[in-house]
Amino acid sequence: MRVVFGLVLMLGLGLAGFAVYMAKSYIDGYQRQLAAERQQRAPNIETVDIYVANRALKYGEALDKDAVRLTAFPKNSLPEGVFRTSEELFPEGEAVKRRALRRMEPNEAILAVKVTAPGEEVGITSQLERGMRAFAIKVDVSSGVSGFLRPGDTIDVYWTGSIGGNNLRTEGNSTGEVTKLIETGVKLIAVDQVADMDMSEAVIARTVTVAAKPQQVAALAQAQSTGRLSLSLVGALDDTVAEAIEVDQHRLLGITAEAVIEQAPVSETCTIRTRRGAEVIVTPIPCTN
């Protein structure tokens, strides 16, 4: 009896083990098929490692290895000016740091346009492109767009002044007090002594600094010394080219000059009168001056 019981027990254990083995094989096969299907559905995106901000970075903050980290980024969507290696971001070692030129949020890509060169301090010189110069323009509440100007904005510059006497006229045939658009699409790089593009509060500035070519600097200096300059803020997405604009008092009020009608010269007739008794004789003679 004991032998029969032992055989039955061994048979039961064998059947149970076989059932567990079959179930495990079925589950493993199902999981392999599911993983293969997911792999086929997933897009094959090639990535590269680039440096991103590890935390929120403020304007002027120095970048060190704790402030940045490497992360995978799609290669086809790679922006221009990224840093892919530590040697690119810190070419002179971590002791010579770059600084942030604008606010950056966590996980935002570190780009060359957002940071200074290694060891360079934050200032307007870092925002001047090759061939450009910084020029300061005096402004007030009215000429400075009521304090809504920010570094990085684009502006148009208008000149208002008198062209003087001696029948002088401008290219637009204006006379007297004239307002004219003299420069368009000028980049603003500082408001007073602040070059932070992330400044949020309105500032009634006394001066603004623009980036301009040497010829433009000369024109702006001459205009500022001979009249009043006013600034006009250009929209961030505005890519139109401003036409030549010139307005004087006559154009503003719609006054047109009266046409001068030249009269034909009247021929001059010279005569001599001779009296013969009661009769007067009129005789034509050549006119002399």
Buried (B, 14 or more C-beta within 10 A) or exposed (E): EEEEEEEEEEEEEEEEEEEEEEEEEEEEEEEEEEEEEEEEEEEEEEEEEBBBBBEEBEBBBBBEEEBBBBEEBEEEEBEEEBBBEBEEBBEEEBEEBBBBBBBBEEEEBBBBEBBBEBEBEBBBEBBBEEEBBBBBBEBEEEBBBEBEBBBBBBBBBBBBBEBEEEEEEEEEEBBEBBBBBBBBBBBBBBBBEBBBBBBEEEBEBEEBBBBBEEEBBEBBEEBBEEBBBBBBBBEEEEEEEEEEEBBBEBBEEEEEEEEEEEEEEEEEEEEEEEEEEEEEEEEEEEEEE
